[in-house]
Amino acid sequence: MQHLPLPPSSRRGFIGLLSGFSQILLQSHPGCGLLVLLAIAAGAPALLGGALLGGLSSMLTAQRRGYPQADIDIGLYGYNGILLGMLVSITFAWSPTLPLLIIVTGGLSSLILAPWMQRLRERHWLPAFTFPFVGLSWLMLALAAPLQLQVQPSPLPLLSDLDWLNVVAAPLRGLGQVIFLDQPLAGLCLLSGLLLADRRAALWALLGSASGLSLALYLGWPQHGALAGLYGYNAALAGIALSQVHRRPWAPLLGILLALLVQPGFTVLGLPALTMPFILACWLINAGQLLLRSTGTMGGRTSED
């Protein structure tokens, strides 16, 4: 039987969807996205449907709204929807409302991201990163009771033994936690995707995740959480994001530290941290750099006057 080639529009959409999966790791690389997709399919197949539905709804919303096709092609209108689809699937018990909730929140993530990106480019706003995902996730959790959504209890990490195998696997588990998985195989898939897209980013991701483990154990944070990678994923994302903008190591190192120090504060606030510590760390460093540049420019003008 002869296989007909996919039409260009379908091929383009498929590549855009894979790029959306790679944008979870702040990359635009279909091969990286495919490895992220495989990590979900192998590690948590029950989450795959929600991830695909969320990614497609956010992409289709962007297309219907006429947002720049170049942004859609590189996955910028996919990753927030993918994360929302996975979060809904893992957080709430199944009901007929869940697919509709994924579609709505995926579409809303694009509606939030578009004006933000426009202001980023025109007025130099701070980047949104995964803020649409975080904000909509907090809103869903707050509205769970009115929407009659049953929150499933999160399984507690079972890791407790501080042996060499758990310590070695913990940084990979930290990478896997980016997509809600505490499995070393998932982390290995994500690390392979990063190596395929950007080796420097892969090294910073691994360093960030390992730093989360080290600091958590040093400060006496819950050991089971540290070994499960719960303190690694925000630091890993901060390392990736800041290493792409700053060639000198001080910025990603500081971002990793800030993400780790900010994360416990969300427990005090009674909010799930999700990826907000990584976002705040990057915002603080970017805002500080903009302030220094502004101060330097003003000082230069003053000296010239």
N, C-alpha and C positions, 0 to 999 in steps of 0.2 A: 504494500500500500504506500502510495506517495504522500508524504507529509507536506501540507501547504504551509508556507512561511507565514508568520504573524504579520498582520498589516502594520505599517509604520506607527500608527497611533497607539495600537495595543502594545507594541514593543517599547515605545516611548513611555507609556504609562507604567509598564512593568519595571523598567529601569528606574523610573522616578520613585516607585514604591520601594524598591530595594535601597535606593539612595536615602529614602526616609528612615529605613531601619538603620542605615549607617550613621545618619545624623544624630541618633541617640548617643553615639560616641563622638559627636562633633566632626564627623567626616562626611565627605560626599564621594562615595566609592561603592558602586553596586556590588563588587566582590565582598567588601566588608559587610555590606547590608545582608548579603546572602548568608554569611557566616553567623550574623546575629539572628537571622530567621531560623537557621538550622539549630542554633542553641536553644531557641524557644521550642521548636518542634521536638527536639530530643529531650529537653529537660522538663518542659511543662506543656505538653500538647493541648491541654485543656485551655491554655491561654492564647493559643495561636489564632483561633477564630476571632477573639476580641481584638487582638493586635491588628489583624488584617482588616477587620471591619472599621476600626478606628482610623487606621491609616488611609483607607480608601475614602471614608467620609470626609476627612479633612482635605484630601487632595481634590475630590470632586467639588467640594464647596469652593475651594480656591479657583478652580476652573470656571465654575458657574458665575463667580463674582468677577471674573476677568483679571485676576491677579497676574503679575508677570510670569509668563510660561517658563522663563529661565529659572526662577525661584522654585517653581513646582518641579521642574526636571531634576534639580539637585536635592530634592527631598525636604526643603524647608517647610513645606506644608504637609508633612507626613508624620514627623517624629512625635509631636505632641499628641496627635490623635492615636498613634500606636501605643504610647505609654498610658493614655487614658483608657484605651480598650483593655489593656492588660490589667490595670488597676481595678477597673470595674469587675473584671472576670475573677480576680483573686480576692476581692474584698467582699462582694455581695453574693448571697445565695442565689441560685438560678431562679429567674422568674421571667415571664414574657416581656417585662418592662426593660430588661437589661439590654437587648439589642438596640432598642430605641434610645436608651440612655447613652449608649456608646456612639450612636450616629449623631445625636444632638450635641454631645460634648465634643466629639471630634470636629464637627462643623464649627462650633463656637470657638475652638482653639485657633482655627484659621481666621475667623473674624476678629479675634483679639490680636493675633500676631501681625496681620497686614498693616494696620495703622502704626503699630509699634515699629515695624521695620522701615516704614516710610519716614517716620521721625528720626530713626537711627541714622538714615542716610542723609536726611535734609538738615537735621538739627543736632546731630551727634549725640543722640540719646544713648544710654547704656543698653547693651544687647539684651534681648528678652530671654535667650537661652530656653529653659524649660518652664518659665514662669506661667504660661497659659495652662500647662499641665498641672502645676502645683496649685494655682489659684482655683481652677475648676475642681480639682480633687478635694480641696478643703471645703468648697461649696457643696459638693455632693455628700460628703460626710456629715455636714451640718444639716442637710435636708433629707437625710436618710429616713428619719421617722415620718415626716410628712409625705414622702414619696412611697412609704411602706416598703422600704428596702431593708432586708434582713442582713445585718453585718455578720460575716463569718468570723469566728475567733481566729486570730493569727496563730499558727503553730509556733510554739517556742523552740528556739534552737536547741538541739539535743547534744551539741558538742560541749564537752566540759574538760576533757583530758588535755592537759598542756604537753602533749608529746610531739615529737619532731614531725610526724606525718600531718597532724592538724595544723601545726605552725607553718609548714611549707605550703599546705593547701589553702590557708586562710587568705593570702593575697589574691589567689584565683577566685575564691568565694566572694571576695570584695568586688572584683570586676563583675562577677555574675549578678551581684545585687543591683547593679545598674538596671537590669531587666527583671528584678524581683526574684532571682534564683540564687540559692546558696550552694550550688553544685560546682565543684572544681571543673568539671567538663564544660559547663556553660562559660565559666570564666576563661577557660583555655580557648574556646571558640571565639570569644570576644577579643582576646589578646591576639589570636591569629589574624582576625580581621583588621585590627589596628596595625599589626606588622605589615599586612598587605597594603594598607592605605598610607601609613606614615610611621616609620620605625621610631622616630623621635617621640611621637605621641605615645606609642606603645611603651617605651621605657618610662616616660613620666607617669603613665597610668599605673604601671606596676609599682613604681616607687611610691606613688600616692597611696595605693592600697596597702602596701607593706608598712608605710608610715602610720596609717590608721591603726593597724594591728599593734605596732610597737608602742605608740603613745597610749592606746587604750590599756595595754597590759602595764605600762609604767605608772599610769595614773590610777590604776585599780578600778577601771570601769568594768562592767559585767563581763566576765571572761567568756561566757558562752556566746555573747553578742560579738565580741572581738573575733573569736575563732570562726564565727559564721559570716564574717565580712561586713557586718553592719556599720562599722566605723571606717570602712575602706572605700566605699563607692563614691561618696562625695569628694573625698580627697583625690581619688583617681580622676574624676571629671574636672576638678579644679586644675590638676596638673596638666591634663590634656589641653584645656581651654587656654590657659595662660602661656603654655609653651608655644602655642601657635602664634601668639601676638608678640611675645617678648623672647628675644633670643638669649638674653642673659638669664642665668638660673635663679636669680633672687626672686623674681616675680612668681614663677610656679611654686617655688619652695615656700614663699610666704603665703600663697593661696592655699596650698595644702594644709599649712598650719592653721590658718584662719578657718577653713572649712571644718577642721577637726574640733577647734575650740568653740565654734558656734553651735555645732550639732546638739550637744546636751541641753542647750537652752530651750529647744523645742519640746523636750520632755517636760520641763518646768511649765511651759505654756499650755501643755496638754494637746499639742498639735503633732501630727506625724511629720517628721523632718522632710521626708521625700528627698527631693534634690535642692531644697531651698538653701542649705548651708553652702553648697557649691556656688549657687547663684550669688548669694550675699558676699562670699569671699571674692569672687571676680568683680562684682560691682564696687566693693570697697577699694580694691587695687586700681581698677580703671578710673574711678572717681578721684582717688588720690593722685594718680598720675596727671589727670586733666587739671586738677587744682594746682599742682606743681608747675605745669606748663603755663597756666594762666598767670600764676604769681611771677614766674620767670619773665614772661612777656611784659607784664606791667612794670617789673623792675627794670627791664631793659629800656623801656620807653622813658621811664623816669630818669635814668642815668643819661639818656641822650638829650632830654630836655634840660 
